[in-house]
Amino acid sequence: MHTLKLALKVLRRRKFFTFVSLFAVTFTLLVLLVATAVLDSAFAPRAPEDRPQRTLVVTNAQAKGQHATRTGWAGYKLLVRTIPNLPGVERSALFATPRKLTTYHEGRKLTCQSRRVDGEFWRVFRFAFLEGGPFVPEDETQANPVAVINASTRDRFFGGGPAVGKTFELDGRRLRVVGVVRDVSSLRMLTYSDVWVPISLTRSDGYKNELVGDFGAAVLLSPGARPKDVAAEFARRVGAMPIDDPLFDTLKAPMDTPFGTVVSTFLDQTASGQGALAMTYIWLAALMFMGLPALNLVNLNLSRILERSSEIGVRKSFGATSAALARQFLMENVLLAAVGGLLAAVLTAVVLAGLNRSGLIPYAELSLNLRVLGWGLVLTLVFGVLSGVLPAWRMSRLHPVGALQGRFE
């Protein structure tokens, strides 16, 4: 308690230093908290992707030959020949990438994202239905012109009133609404869209012959199934699949967790098992980002030590131990980091609310929840200790006579 009171007095006495340090700490933690909130919104267990621990995904594929390489999302042909009846899989779903479409409704020009999915999609992912329900596998088999829309699309097309049973035109087809779901953030790569329609509602069947195309698959594992075993069997099936295109002789398509799949999209589209590696990269990036302002604070703190040399010398002369002085300085730094973390949390809430309202991230649901605050606390402590250890050690090494005389060897 004495160390805390002394730290508060020192920080109040050196107002300029305190202001500069608080600004650096607050800005750094603000950026890190906003980034953490974005990652939390994208990957934390939340409907419709509320079972990530039991979900494996295939999105990326690569067909390669001696003179040609094609990389992109998986093709429909690849998935329908390798996904069905995988051991350890309870359910599986196919879905295409979203397409931006323009339509006219009651004389108004409207744009929306449309995604083709199969009937099992609604059982692998658990959407919150506000009206009606999903279309079923029979709608996919019979190419019925039905659609599920989100709440925002209902508001734009039908003025917020009940939409189930009503029709609208999209991509040259008159679609009947069978269900309305809550908006899904665009950060959810696997499920985001404005409109969901059966896969078979397309003008051409060419997609059925593609090994690399614009499709993905998600499998819900049976309780007790080992993800590594399921992914290994899928890889074996892909490797054994005949390739009827003379340009290509090898085919790759990794199955991974939703997080690992997104990471592999940015790192290496044919790599699998990237989740642990990605977390390492994220932590390294966070430490590097904290390291730059921490180094500035270290230099500032070292300068402050030189200014306080006479105080340190007097206290050492009267029996203050090096450990006590180091604890005091670390307390000052952690206290600064704690205040900066509190300010950063308040500013983060303001920034996230602004991002949610801005529309920069469609249907964003960024929030400062307990997970984000927990990570913020960890980052605050790391930042406080990181920027205070070296100056505290340097303070503890000062000789009392040398400090009084202004010598710092």
C-alpha positions in Angstrom: 0.0 0.0 0.0 2.9 2.4 0.8 4.4 1.6 -2.6 1.1 2.4 -4.3 0.7 5.7 -2.5 4.3 6.7 -3.4 3.7 5.8 -7.0 0.6 8.0 -7.1 2.5 11.0 -5.7 5.3 10.6 -8.2 2.9 10.4 -11.1 1.0 13.5 -10.0 4.3 15.4 -9.5 5.5 14.7 -13.1 2.4 15.6 -15.0 4.0 15.9 -18.5 5.6 12.4 -18.2 2.4 11.0 -17.0 0.4 12.5 -19.9 2.9 11.3 -22.6 3.0 7.8 -21.0 -0.8 7.6 -20.7 -1.2 8.6 -24.4 1.2 6.0 -25.6 -0.4 3.3 -23.4 -3.9 4.2 -24.3 -3.4 4.4 -28.0 -1.6 1.1 -28.2 -4.2 -0.7 -26.1 -7.0 0.9 -28.0 -5.8 -0.5 -31.3 -5.2 -3.9 -29.8 -8.6 -4.0 -28.2 -10.3 -3.0 -31.4 -8.4 -5.8 -33.3 -9.3 -8.3 -30.6 -13.0 -7.3 -30.8 -12.9 -7.9 -34.6 -11.3 -11.3 -34.2 -13.8 -12.2 -31.5 -16.7 -11.2 -33.7 -15.3 -13.3 -36.5 -14.4 -16.5 -34.7 -16.0 -16.7 -31.2 -18.8 -19.3 -30.8 -21.9 -17.4 -31.8 -24.9 -18.3 -33.9 -25.0 -19.3 -36.6 -21.4 -20.6 -36.2 -21.8 -21.6 -32.6 -20.1 -25.0 -32.7 -16.6 -24.3 -34.0 -15.1 -27.1 -31.8 -17.2 -29.6 -33.8 -16.9 -28.0 -37.2 -14.4 -28.6 -40.0 -14.4 -26.7 -43.2 -13.2 -27.0 -46.8 -13.0 -23.9 -48.8 -9.6 -23.7 -50.6 -8.4 -26.0 -53.4 -5.6 -26.2 -55.9 -5.3 -28.1 -59.1 -1.7 -28.2 -60.4 0.1 -29.5 -63.4 3.4 -29.1 -65.1 2.4 -26.0 -67.0 -0.7 -24.7 -65.2 -2.0 -24.1 -61.7 -5.5 -23.2 -60.6 -6.1 -22.0 -57.0 -9.4 -20.8 -55.5 -12.4 -22.1 -53.6 -13.2 -25.8 -54.0 -15.3 -27.1 -56.8 -18.7 -28.7 -56.5 -17.5 -31.9 -58.2 -14.6 -32.3 -55.8 -16.8 -31.8 -52.7 -19.7 -34.1 -53.8 -17.2 -36.9 -54.4 -15.2 -36.6 -51.2 -17.5 -35.3 -48.5 -20.5 -37.7 -48.3 -20.2 -40.5 -45.8 -17.0 -39.4 -44.2 -16.4 -41.4 -41.0 -16.9 -39.4 -37.9 -19.2 -36.8 -39.6 -22.7 -36.3 -38.3 -23.9 -33.8 -41.0 -22.3 -32.0 -44.0 -23.4 -29.0 -46.0 -22.3 -27.4 -49.3 -22.4 -23.6 -50.0 -21.2 -21.2 -52.6 -19.5 -17.9 -52.2 -21.7 -14.9 -52.0 -22.5 -12.9 -55.2 -23.5 -9.3 -55.3 -26.7 -8.9 -57.3 -28.7 -6.0 -58.4 -32.5 -6.1 -58.7 -35.5 -3.7 -59.0 -38.3 -4.0 -56.5 -41.4 -1.8 -56.7 -39.4 0.7 -58.9 -36.4 0.8 -56.6 -32.9 -0.4 -57.4 -31.6 -2.6 -54.7 -28.4 -4.6 -54.3 -27.8 -7.6 -52.1 -25.5 -10.5 -51.5 -26.9 -13.9 -52.6 -25.6 -17.2 -51.6 -26.5 -20.7 -52.9 -26.6 -23.4 -50.2 -28.0 -26.9 -49.8 -30.8 -28.0 -47.5 -28.4 -29.4 -44.9 -26.8 -26.0 -44.5 -29.5 -25.0 -42.0 -28.7 -28.0 -39.8 -24.9 -27.6 -39.7 -25.2 -23.9 -38.9 -27.9 -22.7 -36.5 -29.5 -19.5 -37.7 -31.9 -17.5 -35.5 -35.2 -17.5 -37.5 -37.4 -14.5 -37.0 -40.1 -15.8 -39.4 -40.8 -19.1 -41.1 -38.0 -21.6 -41.4 -35.4 -22.9 -43.8 -35.9 -24.6 -47.2 -35.3 -28.3 -47.2 -33.2 -30.7 -49.3 -36.3 -31.4 -51.5 -36.3 -27.7 -52.5 -32.7 -28.1 -53.6 -33.4 -31.4 -55.5 -36.4 -29.9 -57.3 -34.9 -26.5 -57.9 -37.8 -24.8 -56.2 -37.7 -20.9 -56.4 -37.5 -20.3 -52.6 -35.3 -18.1 -50.5 -34.4 -17.3 -46.9 -33.6 -13.6 -46.4 -32.1 -11.6 -43.5 -33.9 -9.0 -41.4 -32.3 -6.0 -43.2 -33.4 -7.4 -46.6 -36.9 -7.9 -45.3 -36.9 -4.2 -44.2 -35.6 -3.0 -47.6 -37.9 -5.2 -49.8 -41.1 -5.3 -47.7 -40.9 -2.3 -45.4 -40.3 -4.4 -42.3 -43.6 -6.2 -42.4 -44.1 -10.0 -42.5 -42.2 -11.4 -45.5 -42.9 -15.2 -45.4 -45.0 -16.1 -48.5 -44.2 -12.9 -50.4 -42.2 -12.9 -53.5 -39.4 -10.8 -55.0 -37.3 -10.9 -58.2 -33.6 -11.7 -58.1 -31.2 -12.7 -60.8 -34.1 -13.1 -63.3 -36.2 -15.4 -61.0 -39.3 -14.8 -58.9 -38.4 -16.1 -55.4 -40.8 -16.9 -52.6 -39.7 -16.1 -49.1 -39.9 -19.1 -46.7 -37.9 -17.7 -43.8 -36.3 -14.6 -42.3 -33.2 -14.8 -40.1 -31.2 -12.4 -38.0 -28.5 -10.5 -39.9 -25.2 -12.3 -40.0 -22.0 -10.2 -39.8 -19.8 -10.1 -43.0 -16.9 -11.2 -40.8 -18.5 -14.6 -40.7 -17.0 -15.9 -44.0 -19.0 -19.2 -44.0 -22.5 -17.9 -43.4 -22.8 -14.2 -44.3 -25.3 -13.2 -46.9 -28.5 -11.2 -47.5 -30.3 -13.9 -49.4 -29.9 -17.7 -49.4 -31.2 -19.8 -52.2 -30.9 -23.5 -53.2 -27.7 -24.4 -55.1 -29.7 -25.8 -58.0 -31.2 -22.3 -58.8 -28.6 -21.4 -61.4 -28.7 -20.8 -65.1 -26.0 -23.4 -65.9 -25.0 -26.8 -64.6 -21.3 -26.2 -65.5 -20.4 -25.9 -61.8 -21.1 -29.6 -61.3 -17.9 -30.4 -63.3 -15.5 -28.1 -61.4 -12.7 -29.3 -59.2 -11.8 -25.7 -58.4 -14.6 -23.3 -58.4 -16.6 -21.2 -55.9 -17.9 -23.7 -53.3 -17.1 -24.7 -49.8 -18.2 -27.4 -47.4 -18.7 -27.6 -43.7 -19.0 -30.9 -41.7 -20.4 -31.2 -38.2 -18.4 -33.9 -36.4 -20.1 -36.7 -34.4 -19.5 -36.5 -30.6 -16.1 -38.1 -29.9 -14.8 -37.9 -33.4 -11.2 -36.8 -33.8 -10.8 -33.9 -36.2 -7.4 -35.0 -37.3 -8.8 -38.4 -38.3 -11.6 -36.9 -40.3 -9.3 -34.4 -42.0 -6.8 -37.2 -42.8 -9.5 -39.4 -44.4 -10.7 -36.4 -46.5 -7.2 -35.8 -47.7 -6.8 -39.4 -48.7 -10.0 -39.2 -50.7 -8.9 -36.0 -52.4 -5.5 -37.6 -53.3 -7.2 -40.7 -54.7 -9.7 -38.7 -56.8 -9.2 -39.1 -60.6 -8.4 -35.9 -62.4 -10.0 -35.8 -65.9 -8.4 -32.5 -66.9 -5.2 -32.9 -68.9 -3.8 -29.7 -67.6 -3.6 -30.9 -64.0 -2.1 -34.0 -62.4 -2.4 -33.2 -58.7 -5.2 -31.9 -56.5 -5.1 -30.5 -53.0 -7.9 -29.3 -50.7 -7.3 -29.0 -47.0 -9.9 -29.6 -44.3 -9.4 -27.5 -41.2 -11.2 -25.6 -38.4 -13.0 -22.4 -39.4 -10.2 -20.3 -37.9 -7.5 -22.3 -39.5 -9.3 -22.2 -42.9 -9.5 -18.4 -42.8 -5.8 -18.2 -41.9 -4.8 -20.6 -44.6 -6.6 -18.3 -47.1 -4.2 -15.5 -46.3 -1.1 -17.6 -45.7 -1.1 -20.6 -48.0 -4.3 -21.7 -49.7 -3.4 -25.3 -49.8 -2.0 -25.7 -46.3 -3.9 -27.2 -43.4 -3.6 -27.2 -39.6 -2.8 -23.5 -39.6 -4.7 -22.7 -36.4 -1.8 -23.0 -34.0 0.6 -21.3 -36.4 -1.9 -18.4 -36.8 -2.2 -17.9 -33.1 1.6 -17.7 -32.9 1.7 -15.1 -35.7 -1.1 -13.1 -34.0 0.8 -13.1 -30.6 4.0 -12.1 -32.3 2.3 -9.3 -34.2 0.7 -8.1 -30.9 4.0 -8.2 -29.1 5.8 -6.3 -31.9 3.1 -3.7 -32.0 3.4 -3.3 -28.2 7.2 -3.4 -28.4 7.6 -0.1 -30.4 5.7 2.1 -27.9 7.1 0.1 -25.0 10.7 0.9 -26.2 9.7 4.6 -26.3 8.4 4.3 -22.8 11.6 2.5 -21.7 13.7 5.5 -23.1 11.4 7.9 -21.4 11.6 6.0 -18.1 15.3 5.8 -18.3 15.5 9.6 -18.7 13.2 9.9 -15.7 15.6 7.8 -13.7 18.4 10.1 -14.4 16.3 13.1 -13.3 15.5 11.2 -10.0 19.1 10.2 -9.3 19.4 12.3 -6.2 16.2 10.9 -4.8 17.4 7.4 -5.5 20.8 8.1 -3.9 19.2 9.5 -0.8 16.8 6.6 -0.4 19.6 4.1 -0.9 21.7 6.0 1.6 18.9 5.6 4.2 18.7 1.9 3.6 16.2 1.5 0.8 17.0 -1.8 -1.0 17.3 -2.2 -4.8 14.4 -4.6 -4.7 12.2 -2.0 -3.0 13.1 0.7 -5.5 12.5 -1.7 -8.4 9.1 -2.6 -7.0 8.2 1.0 -6.7 9.1 1.8 -10.3 7.3 -1.3 -11.6 4.2 -0.2 -9.5 4.3 3.2 -11.2 4.5 1.6 -14.6 1.7 -0.9 -14.0 -0.4 1.8 -12.5 0.1 3.9 -15.7 -0.8 0.9 -17.8 -3.9 0.2 -15.7 -5.2 3.8 -16.1 -4.3 3.6 -19.8 -6.2 0.3 -20.1 -9.3 1.8 -18.5 -9.2 4.8 -20.9 -8.6 2.4 -23.8 -11.6 0.3 -22.8 -13.9 3.4 -22.8 -12.5 4.6 -26.1 -12.8 1.1 -27.6 -16.5 1.0 -26.7 -17.0 4.3 -28.5 -15.0 3.2 -31.6 -16.8 -0.2 -31.8 -20.2 1.6 -31.6 -19.1 3.9 -34.4 -18.0 1.0 -36.6 -21.3 -0.8 -36.0 -23.2 2.3 -37.1 -20.9 3.2 -40.0 -21.7 0.2 -42.3 -18.0 -0.3 -43.0 -18.4 -3.9 -41.9 -21.9 -5.0 -43.0 -24.1 -6.2 -40.1 -21.2 -5.8 -37.7 -21.8 -6.9 -34.1 -18.6 -5.7 -32.5 -18.8 -5.5 -28.8 -16.6 -5.1 -25.7 -17.6 -8.3 -24.1 -15.9 -10.3 -21.3 -13.6 -12.1 -23.6 -12.3 -8.9 -25.2 -12.0 -7.3 -21.7 -10.1 -10.3 -20.5 -7.6 -10.1 -23.3 -7.4 -6.4 -22.7 -6.4 -7.0 -19.1 -3.7 -9.5 -20.2 -2.4 -7.0 -22.8 -2.4 -4.2 -20.2 -0.3 -6.2 -17.7 2.1 -7.3 -20.4 2.5 -3.8 -21.6 3.0 -2.4 -18.1 5.6 -5.0 -17.2 7.3 -5.0 -20.6 8.0 -1.2 -20.5 9.0 -1.2 -16.9 11.4 -4.1 -16.3 14.5 -2.6 -17.9 14.2 0.8 -16.2 13.4 -0.8 -12.9 16.5 -3.0 -13.2 18.6 0.0 -14.2 17.3 1.9 -11.2 18.2 -0.9 -8.8 21.7 -1.0 -10.1 22.5 2.6 -9.3 25.2 3.1 -6.6 24.0 5.6 -4.0 27.2 7.6 -4.1 27.3 7.7 -7.8 23.7 8.6 -8.0 24.2 11.5 -5.6 27.2 12.7 -7.7 25.3 12.3 -11.0 27.4 9.3 -12.2 25.5 6.5 -13.8 28.1 3.9 -14.8 
